[in-house]
Amino acid sequence: MGVIYLIRHGETDWNRQERLQGITDVPLNRSGIAQGRRLAGWLSRVGARYILTSPLQRARQTAMILHRAGGCPVIVQDELREIDHGVWTGMTLSEIGRRFPLGLACWHTNPEKLRVESAEPLQQAYSRASSFLWQVIGMAWRGDVVVVSHGVIIALMVCAAMGSPSARMWDFPQANACIQAIRIHRRQIAALETLDNGPSS
């Protein structure tokens, strides 16, 4: 049985401010670096064969902290980048609530129906995340795999693993440095479990 560990990157200043990052390349803050180091301690006990990471800096930094602890190779995968929030990028949730109250309500209740200017539609992100998940499942028989990505994309990967539509993404919230484990048996999903709610800051 192989395991795929889904890890959301460590904290950034924009996370702390509840500001949407999307594909903006925001680095980890001091708390995020500390979270990565605690994750590295966990990985040194668990072990993995590969670390697959989003190309965005906050994920790559987290992956490199893990790499330095465990030595397994880091492979950058564009499919793991965060969803593009379009014109909402850089805004805090409170700012979005004031300027786009109906849009924010839709994002929280029917995210698959939301349309934001210049943003990647949720269903497109779901197709990208689910297709990549099945590729990784094909790798897991050769050894455990760590995937470092972002809140929306990991939630969509968990939806795909559960056979749930993208509309249920809020059922699977991801704290920074949270670990979800997908256990694989004979190239099929055998179990899904949350291992950690995120190392304390």
Backbone as CSV, one residue per row, in Angstrom:
resi,resn,N_x,N_y,N_z,CA_x,CA_y,CA_z,C_x,C_y,C_z
1,MET,0.847,-1.193,0.000,0.000,0.000,0.000,0.881,1.242,0.000
2,GLY,0.653,2.140,-0.950,1.365,3.407,-0.995,0.509,4.514,-0.402
3,VAL,1.144,5.635,-0.103,0.440,6.774,0.477,0.789,8.043,-0.293
4,ILE,-0.216,8.848,-0.572,-0.023,10.186,-1.125,-0.339,11.173,-0.010
5,TYR,0.650,11.967,0.372,0.453,12.978,1.415,0.210,14.336,0.753
6,LEU,-0.957,14.894,0.959,-1.296,16.208,0.417,-1.031,17.254,1.494
7,ILE,-0.139,18.193,1.218,0.253,19.200,2.201,0.009,20.591,1.616
8,ARG,-0.732,21.399,2.350,-0.834,22.799,1.961,0.420,23.518,2.456
9,HIS,0.929,24.428,1.635,2.128,25.190,1.969,1.997,25.898,3.317
10,GLY,3.130,26.319,3.869,3.134,27.082,5.107,2.523,28.468,4.930
11,GLU,2.377,29.139,6.044,1.674,30.424,6.062,2.472,31.537,5.369
12,THR,1.730,32.458,4.738,2.292,33.689,4.193,1.615,34.874,4.886
13,ASP,2.163,36.066,4.700,1.507,37.259,5.250,0.107,37.431,4.669
14,TRP,-0.066,37.078,3.413,-1.393,37.213,2.792,-2.385,36.220,3.398
15,ASN,-1.935,35.021,3.750,-2.817,34.094,4.468,-3.292,34.727,5.767
16,ARG,-2.352,35.306,6.492,-2.686,35.893,7.796,-3.670,37.053,7.644
17,GLN,-3.561,37.781,6.543,-4.444,38.921,6.289,-5.759,38.518,5.629
18,GLU,-5.938,37.207,5.348,-7.103,36.701,4.609,-7.212,37.385,3.251
19,ARG,-6.067,37.499,2.582,-5.985,38.127,1.266,-5.806,37.026,0.219
20,LEU,-6.613,37.043,-0.842,-6.543,35.991,-1.846,-5.237,36.095,-2.633
21,GLN,-4.500,34.992,-2.681,-3.206,34.973,-3.355,-3.318,34.476,-4.787
22,GLY,-4.085,33.397,-4.991,-4.160,32.833,-6.329,-2.778,32.515,-6.852
23,ILE,-2.470,33.006,-8.057,-1.180,32.709,-8.679,-0.134,33.786,-8.389
24,THR,-0.445,34.759,-7.511,0.559,35.737,-7.095,1.634,35.031,-6.281
25,ASP,2.892,35.359,-6.537,4.003,34.597,-5.960,4.428,35.186,-4.614
26,VAL,3.684,34.871,-3.585,3.927,35.391,-2.237,4.815,34.406,-1.468
27,PRO,5.874,34.876,-0.800,6.749,33.961,-0.055,6.174,33.583,1.311
28,LEU,6.733,32.554,1.908,6.399,32.199,3.286,6.826,33.322,4.228
29,ASN,6.074,33.488,5.314,6.533,34.369,6.383,7.296,33.533,7.422
30,ARG,7.700,34.162,8.509,8.487,33.440,9.522,7.700,32.264,10.098
31,SER,6.415,32.474,10.300,5.575,31.394,10.820,5.510,30.241,9.824
32,GLY,5.377,30.574,8.532,5.315,29.540,7.502,6.590,28.729,7.417
33,ILE,7.742,29.391,7.579,9.022,28.679,7.572,9.094,27.732,8.772
34,ALA,8.631,28.201,9.934,8.629,27.338,11.127,7.693,26.146,10.927
35,GLN,6.550,26.379,10.291,5.639,25.269,9.997,6.310,24.247,9.090
36,GLY,7.042,24.743,8.076,7.757,23.838,7.178,8.774,22.994,7.914
37,ARG,9.451,23.594,8.871,10.461,22.837,9.638,9.809,21.764,10.496
38,ARG,8.635,22.079,11.042,7.938,21.046,11.819,7.451,19.921,10.905
39,LEU,6.999,20.282,9.700,6.628,19.255,8.733,7.837,18.400,8.352
40,ALA,8.999,19.024,8.260,10.209,18.280,7.917,10.532,17.237,8.980
41,GLY,10.294,17.574,10.250,10.492,16.603,11.313,9.561,15.420,11.157
42,TRP,8.320,15.696,10.777,7.361,14.614,10.510,7.816,13.758,9.340
43,LEU,8.235,14.401,8.234,8.626,13.656,7.042,9.855,12.789,7.299
44,SER,10.762,13.256,8.135,11.956,12.458,8.423,11.590,11.143,9.102
45,ARG,10.450,11.118,9.783,9.988,9.872,10.427,9.188,9.002,9.460
46,VAL,8.455,9.657,8.557,7.550,8.920,7.662,8.277,8.438,6.417
47,GLY,9.070,9.321,5.801,9.767,8.984,4.563,8.869,9.135,3.345
48,ALA,9.462,9.361,2.195,8.741,9.451,0.924,9.756,9.291,-0.197
49,ARG,9.267,8.954,-1.377,10.173,8.781,-2.516,10.288,10.057,-3.340
50,TYR,9.194,10.797,-3.446,9.185,12.022,-4.236,8.465,13.129,-3.479
51,ILE,8.832,14.386,-3.785,8.047,15.549,-3.385,7.646,16.269,-4.664
52,LEU,6.363,16.358,-4.902,5.834,17.086,-6.058,5.291,18.418,-5.554
53,THR,5.642,19.516,-6.218,5.246,20.817,-5.704,4.724,21.745,-6.796
54,SER,3.832,22.612,-6.385,3.412,23.744,-7.207,4.631,24.614,-7.511
55,PRO,4.617,25.313,-8.661,5.736,26.206,-8.975,5.735,27.505,-8.173
56,LEU,4.639,27.820,-7.481,4.563,29.072,-6.746,5.487,29.047,-5.530
57,GLN,6.090,30.195,-5.230,7.176,30.279,-4.256,6.813,29.708,-2.890
58,ARG,5.616,29.986,-2.405,5.243,29.536,-1.063,5.207,28.018,-0.968
59,ALA,4.822,27.361,-2.055,4.835,25.896,-2.079,6.253,25.367,-2.277
60,ARG,7.003,25.996,-3.196,8.377,25.537,-3.448,9.249,25.689,-2.207
61,GLN,9.067,26.795,-1.478,9.836,26.969,-0.236,9.519,25.857,0.763
62,THR,8.235,25.552,0.905,7.835,24.470,1.811,8.451,23.150,1.359
63,ALA,8.386,22.880,0.049,8.927,21.627,-0.486,10.440,21.536,-0.262
64,MET,11.148,22.656,-0.415,12.599,22.617,-0.253,12.999,22.409,1.203
65,ILE,12.208,22.929,2.135,12.473,22.650,3.550,12.319,21.146,3.809
66,LEU,11.285,20.540,3.219,11.086,19.095,3.354,12.231,18.327,2.699
67,HIS,12.646,18.804,1.533,13.730,18.138,0.810,15.018,18.123,1.630
68,ARG,15.340,19.253,2.248,16.584,19.319,3.020,16.567,18.365,4.207
69,ALA,15.364,18.077,4.718,15.258,17.153,5.854,15.295,15.700,5.415
70,GLY,14.644,15.389,4.282,14.503,13.996,3.888,15.345,13.569,2.713
71,GLY,15.807,14.528,1.902,16.681,14.195,0.791,15.993,13.698,-0.467
72,CYS,14.672,13.484,-0.425,14.012,12.976,-1.630,13.869,14.104,-2.659
73,PRO,13.893,13.759,-3.946,13.891,14.782,-4.991,12.594,15.591,-5.025
74,VAL,12.749,16.868,-5.401,11.609,17.768,-5.568,11.342,17.935,-7.058
75,ILE,10.089,17.722,-7.457,9.690,17.858,-8.856,8.600,18.921,-8.937
76,VAL,8.845,19.975,-9.702,7.867,21.062,-9.858,6.841,20.660,-10.905
77,GLN,5.570,20.804,-10.543,4.468,20.422,-11.426,3.511,21.610,-11.566
78,ASP,3.382,22.134,-12.779,2.533,23.299,-12.996,1.069,23.013,-12.668
79,GLU,0.656,21.753,-12.790,-0.738,21.397,-12.502,-1.124,21.684,-11.054
80,LEU,-0.131,21.812,-10.178,-0.398,22.014,-8.755,-0.494,23.487,-8.363
81,ARG,-0.372,24.404,-9.324,-0.496,25.830,-9.002,-1.910,26.119,-8.483
82,GLU,-2.029,27.183,-7.708,-3.330,27.554,-7.145,-4.260,28.060,-8.245
83,ILE,-5.556,28.037,-7.958,-6.530,28.610,-8.865,-6.267,30.108,-8.998
84,ASP,-6.486,30.644,-10.190,-6.337,32.082,-10.438,-7.635,32.776,-10.036
85,HIS,-7.557,33.692,-9.074,-8.759,34.391,-8.605,-9.106,35.618,-9.440
86,GLY,-8.395,35.839,-10.524,-8.727,36.945,-11.408,-8.664,38.289,-10.710
87,VAL,-9.696,39.132,-10.933,-9.680,40.499,-10.385,-9.811,40.508,-8.861
88,TRP,-10.156,39.393,-8.252,-10.208,39.324,-6.794,-8.817,39.164,-6.167
89,THR,-7.822,38.795,-6.965,-6.487,38.554,-6.444,-5.955,39.796,-5.725
90,GLY,-5.421,39.585,-4.543,-4.858,40.667,-3.756,-5.842,41.333,-2.818
91,MET,-7.132,41.010,-2.960,-8.144,41.584,-2.078,-8.320,40.711,-0.839
92,THR,-8.652,41.346,0.278,-9.031,40.581,1.466,-10.479,40.138,1.320
93,LEU,-10.848,39.141,2.119,-12.238,38.680,2.065,-13.209,39.786,2.448
94,SER,-12.823,40.644,3.391,-13.715,41.740,3.779,-13.874,42.739,2.635
95,GLU,-12.799,43.008,1.887,-12.892,43.903,0.729,-13.790,43.310,-0.342
96,ILE,-13.646,42.022,-0.585,-14.498,41.362,-1.576,-15.953,41.413,-1.131
97,GLY,-16.187,41.202,0.154,-17.546,41.257,0.681,-18.204,42.611,0.474
98,ARG,-17.411,43.678,0.591,-17.968,45.019,0.382,-18.220,45.311,-1.095
99,ARG,-17.282,44.890,-1.947,-17.371,45.241,-3.374,-18.198,44.244,-4.183
100,PHE,-18.160,42.973,-3.775,-18.849,41.920,-4.534,-19.624,41.014,-3.581
101,PRO,-20.592,41.544,-2.840,-21.271,40.729,-1.814,-21.953,39.492,-2.376
102,LEU,-22.590,39.618,-3.540,-23.267,38.448,-4.115,-22.249,37.417,-4.609
103,GLY,-21.143,37.913,-5.160,-20.100,37.006,-5.625,-19.479,36.234,-4.480
104,LEU,-19.203,36.916,-3.366,-18.609,36.230,-2.217,-19.580,35.208,-1.639
105,ALA,-20.863,35.561,-1.597,-21.867,34.601,-1.113,-21.909,33.374,-2.013
106,CYS,-21.813,33.584,-3.323,-21.795,32.465,-4.272,-20.549,31.606,-4.067
107,TRP,-19.389,32.235,-3.821,-18.137,31.506,-3.595,-18.247,30.575,-2.393
108,HIS,-18.996,31.008,-1.373,-19.123,30.201,-0.165,-20.228,29.151,-0.257
109,THR,-21.217,29.359,-1.102,-22.367,28.440,-1.152,-22.439,27.612,-2.431
110,ASN,-22.096,28.210,-3.567,-22.128,27.507,-4.855,-20.888,27.868,-5.668
111,PRO,-19.707,27.490,-5.186,-18.470,27.970,-5.828,-18.350,27.575,-7.289
112,GLU,-18.965,26.455,-7.668,-18.865,26.006,-9.056,-19.617,26.927,-10.013
113,LYS,-20.511,27.766,-9.492,-21.305,28.678,-10.335,-20.696,30.075,-10.420
114,LEU,-19.670,30.340,-9.639,-19.092,31.684,-9.589,-18.311,31.982,-10.864
115,ARG,-18.482,33.199,-11.364,-17.718,33.690,-12.502,-17.115,35.032,-12.118
116,VAL,-15.792,35.097,-12.055,-15.062,36.316,-11.723,-14.197,36.680,-12.917
117,GLU,-14.155,37.959,-13.249,-13.387,38.415,-14.395,-11.927,37.955,-14.309
118,SER,-11.449,37.340,-15.387,-10.065,36.871,-15.548,-9.709,35.676,-14.659
119,ALA,-10.665,35.132,-13.912,-10.383,34.009,-13.015,-10.514,32.673,-13.741
120,GLU,-9.820,31.671,-13.194,-9.980,30.306,-13.691,-11.275,29.731,-13.130
121,PRO,-12.178,29.248,-13.971,-13.406,28.643,-13.443,-13.093,27.444,-12.551
122,LEU,-13.887,27.278,-11.513,-13.626,26.199,-10.561,-13.625,24.844,-11.249
123,GLN,-14.536,24.630,-12.187,-14.606,23.326,-12.830,-13.340,23.020,-13.621
124,GLN,-12.736,24.052,-14.188,-11.468,23.860,-14.904,-10.360,23.471,-13.927
125,ALA,-10.334,24.143,-12.778,-9.339,23.791,-11.749,-9.581,22.374,-11.231
126,TYR,-10.854,21.999,-11.088,-11.191,20.652,-10.614,-10.715,19.589,-11.603
127,SER,-10.910,19.856,-12.885,-10.457,18.910,-13.907,-8.937,18.764,-13.860
128,ARG,-8.235,19.879,-13.687,-6.773,19.861,-13.593,-6.309,19.090,-12.358
129,ALA,-6.937,19.368,-11.216,-6.530,18.732,-9.963,-6.843,17.233,-9.968
130,SER,-8.025,16.867,-10.454,-8.411,15.454,-10.436,-7.581,14.639,-11.418
131,SER,-7.294,15.197,-12.602,-6.453,14.482,-13.569,-5.064,14.240,-12.998
132,PHE,-4.527,15.262,-12.303,-3.193,15.112,-11.726,-3.210,14.083,-10.599
133,LEU,-4.267,14.078,-9.805,-4.358,13.095,-8.721,-4.239,11.682,-9.262
134,TRP,-4.925,11.390,-10.342,-4.883,10.029,-10.879,-3.508,9.702,-11.454
135,GLN,-2.793,10.713,-11.953,-1.402,10.472,-12.362,-0.546,10.091,-11.158
136,VAL,-0.746,10.796,-10.046,0.058,10.525,-8.846,-0.282,9.155,-8.273
137,ILE,-1.545,8.766,-8.344,-1.931,7.428,-7.883,-1.137,6.367,-8.650
138,GLY,-0.889,6.615,-9.923,-0.093,5.685,-10.717,1.360,5.617,-10.272
139,MET,1.848,6.679,-9.578,3.227,6.697,-9.079,3.357,6.052,-7.701
140,ALA,2.257,6.045,-6.943,2.339,5.711,-5.522,2.755,4.266,-5.260
141,TRP,2.569,3.382,-6.223,2.966,1.995,-5.987,4.491,1.857,-5.892
142,ARG,5.230,2.879,-6.394,6.698,2.834,-6.335,7.252,3.455,-5.062
143,GLY,6.396,3.969,-4.214,6.831,4.596,-2.970,5.921,5.754,-2.621
144,ASP,5.907,6.124,-1.350,5.037,7.202,-0.903,5.423,8.525,-1.571
145,VAL,4.421,9.372,-1.807,4.596,10.623,-2.529,4.054,11.770,-1.676
146,VAL,4.811,12.863,-1.594,4.355,14.087,-0.951,3.974,15.084,-2.037
147,VAL,2.804,15.683,-1.902,2.327,16.702,-2.835,2.149,17.997,-2.055
148,VAL,2.863,19.055,-2.450,2.755,20.355,-1.781,2.013,21.307,-2.721
149,SER,0.858,21.776,-2.282,0.051,22.624,-3.150,-0.680,23.675,-2.320
150,HIS,-1.899,24.004,-2.720,-2.617,25.164,-2.191,-4.015,24.760,-1.725
151,GLY,-4.643,25.653,-0.961,-5.911,25.330,-0.327,-6.994,24.860,-1.268
152,VAL,-7.246,25.622,-2.331,-8.320,25.246,-3.253,-7.963,23.966,-3.996
153,ILE,-6.754,23.876,-4.505,-6.374,22.715,-5.316,-6.372,21.437,-4.486
154,ILE,-5.875,21.492,-3.254,-5.905,20.291,-2.421,-7.337,19.906,-2.086
155,ALA,-8.192,20.882,-1.775,-9.597,20.568,-1.507,-10.237,19.896,-2.714
156,LEU,-9.901,20.351,-3.913,-10.453,19.742,-5.127,-9.890,18.335,-5.350
157,MET,-8.623,18.117,-5.009,-8.052,16.769,-5.110,-8.742,15.825,-4.128
158,VAL,-9.043,16.319,-2.933,-9.752,15.490,-1.957,-11.171,15.201,-2.454
159,CYS,-11.831,16.196,-3.033,-13.148,15.957,-3.639,-13.063,14.836,-4.667
160,ALA,-12.065,14.911,-5.529,-11.907,13.881,-6.559,-11.664,12.513,-5.931
161,ALA,-10.844,12.476,-4.878,-10.569,11.205,-4.204,-11.828,10.613,-3.578
162,MET,-12.711,11.481,-3.096,-13.954,11.044,-2.459,-15.068,10.787,-3.455
163,GLY,-14.833,11.115,-4.726,-15.882,10.988,-5.723,-16.934,12.067,-5.582
164,SER,-16.546,13.221,-5.016,-17.477,14.315,-4.773,-17.306,15.391,-5.837
165,PRO,-18.372,16.151,-6.139,-18.250,17.247,-7.106,-17.487,18.425,-6.504
166,SER,-17.058,19.320,-7.371,-16.298,20.489,-6.914,-17.114,21.365,-5.976
167,ALA,-18.441,21.321,-6.073,-19.304,22.132,-5.210,-19.093,21.827,-3.731
168,ARG,-18.530,20.655,-3.411,-18.335,20.257,-2.012,-16.952,20.601,-1.482
169,MET,-16.223,21.452,-2.187,-14.844,21.744,-1.777,-14.753,22.305,-0.365
170,TRP,-15.786,23.033,0.101,-15.736,23.607,1.446,-15.906,22.555,2.530
171,ASP,-16.267,21.313,2.142,-16.320,20.221,3.118,-14.915,19.774,3.535
172,PHE,-13.906,20.230,2.793,-12.537,19.757,3.027,-11.586,20.947,3.190
173,PRO,-11.770,21.720,4.256,-10.910,22.897,4.456,-9.471,22.482,4.736
174,GLN,-8.545,23.318,4.297,-7.122,23.020,4.439,-6.422,24.143,5.186
175,ALA,-6.022,23.901,6.411,-5.192,24.871,7.125,-3.781,24.843,6.542
176,ASN,-3.040,25.923,6.712,-1.642,25.917,6.290,-0.891,24.801,6.995
177,ALA,-0.098,24.060,6.219,0.705,22.933,6.707,-0.142,21.747,7.149
178,CYS,-1.399,21.709,6.737,-2.253,20.556,7.020,-1.826,19.371,6.153
179,ILE,-1.957,18.163,6.699,-1.590,16.941,5.976,-2.821,16.058,5.797
180,GLN,-3.121,15.728,4.555,-4.139,14.723,4.243,-3.427,13.515,3.643
181,ALA,-3.800,12.319,4.056,-3.179,11.096,3.534,-4.198,10.309,2.722
182,ILE,-3.844,10.033,1.477,-4.654,9.156,0.623,-3.904,7.840,0.513
183,ARG,-4.485,6.787,1.038,-3.836,5.472,1.022,-4.282,4.704,-0.214
184,ILE,-3.299,4.166,-0.914,-3.524,3.528,-2.203,-3.237,2.031,-2.102
185,HIS,-4.157,1.227,-2.615,-3.951,-0.223,-2.683,-4.302,-0.685,-4.090
186,ARG,-3.323,-1.284,-4.745,-3.510,-1.766,-6.112,-4.035,-0.670,-7.029
187,ARG,-3.426,0.496,-6.906,-3.729,1.662,-7.741,-5.165,2.154,-7.585
188,GLN,-5.775,1.831,-6.458,-7.104,2.335,-6.128,-7.046,3.028,-4.761
189,ILE,-7.931,3.998,-4.549,-7.979,4.702,-3.272,-8.616,3.801,-2.223
190,ALA,-7.863,3.511,-1.165,-8.360,2.631,-0.111,-8.881,3.409,1.089
191,ALA,-8.294,4.576,1.374,-8.709,5.359,2.551,-8.205,6.783,2.411
192,LEU,-8.902,7.688,3.071,-8.498,9.088,3.138,-8.577,9.521,4.591
193,GLU,-7.519,10.137,5.105,-7.551,10.576,6.489,-6.758,11.868,6.671
194,THR,-7.169,12.648,7.649,-6.450,13.851,8.036,-5.462,13.469,9.124
195,LEU,-4.177,13.738,8.883,-3.148,13.376,9.852,-2.843,14.519,10.799
196,ASP,-3.076,15.743,10.344,-2.685,16.891,11.165,-3.505,18.099,10.747
197,ASN,-3.883,18.920,11.685,-4.633,20.127,11.385,-3.733,21.321,11.130
198,GLY,-2.449,21.077,10.991,-1.499,22.156,10.749,-0.674,22.429,11.976
199,PRO,0.651,22.371,11.877,1.496,22.664,13.020,1.203,24.047,13.577
200,SER,1.259,24.195,14.872,0.981,25.474,15.475,2.048,26.489,15.097
201,SER,1.646,27.769,15.019,2.583,28.818,14.595,3.396,29.284,15.796
